[in-house]
């Protein structure tokens, strides 16, 4: 039994020298919202909420947590984290609709779910990958360098290679000619066993996406991510899947079990990418991952933030993937991120392009709040 007795909210924001450049805008600071959940016995767990964009998104989620989500959750008792997630999702439904903010509410509940799973696994004395159903110590997870900006991308790939990465994801959907020049240069320099992915961040309309599918079709790419908007008509996605010689990927901007079921069943996406801190946490994303793999799709979690969410994504990927067979790869933020390691210690270094989880209980990491104190924007304590 888990009774939610106390929840601490932490918001960190760290400016970065070089913004992350995407087709929807630039990210100039790393924002991070952490939850520390404590139960009636004093056991605790950590969760992270997706807060990368927009710049004010972290503050909004903090206020939603403080004013609506946590006053509802505190004092409630549940048999499991999954029961808590389903019940709190039900209780928050009207609030999300009334405020026209289903995404922020879903993200708040996702972070809370991760924290409850971490808490439960710590109390049981088992690592999260075991709590999620894996019996043996996971193999190291192949990881790809994410967030690579279009400007200087070939040089950045070379630097990432020197840091141990063997797979790379580059931002596109700016100018097709320059995008193509960038990607061709990188593709020509790939070594044996190295992989390359593209992320358009929903940047093309259907006409532009048609041109892009043709332009990139002869290159050795693992996938093209979100070529058009996630809510574009299914017939657009079907057309692009037919036109593209490269699998399409998406999922970070899909919200809800029914929408993921549709995405898996329709078959337009070869790669399914739910974000554990944006919707569902473990309770929502674990069934999606299993269903995607059973349907012959690849499950590759989306994650762009700090270390708690990265570890959560890695535990989930380890629990469902035949890693030795190369089923899934872990998204690993390769750009400047002062919050990534301090908020998830001990933070593992990549070895031969792979990320190794431990067998420590729960997520296996703990935020070093003192090391990150210079970036702390607020700390709010809430109790039942």
Secondary structure, 3 states (H helix, E strand, C coil): CEEEEEEEEEEEEEEEEEEEEECCEEEEEEEEEEEEEEECCCCEEEEEECCCCCCCHHHHHHHHHHHHHHHHHCCCEECCHHHHHHHHHHHHHHHHHHCCCHHHHHHHHHHHHHHHHHHHHHHHCCEHHHHCCCCCCCCCEEEEEEEECCCCHHHHHHHHHHCCCCEEEEECCCCHHHHHHHHHHHHHCCCCCCEEEEECCCCCCHHHHHHHHHHHCCCCCCCEECCCCCCCCHHHHHHHHHHCCCCEEECCCCCCHHHHHHHHHHCCCCEECCECCCCCHHHHHHHHHHHHHHCCCEECCECCCCHHHHHHHHHHHHHHCCHHHCCCCEEEECCCCCHHHHCCECCCCCECCEECCCCCCECCCECCCCCCHHHEEEEEEEEC
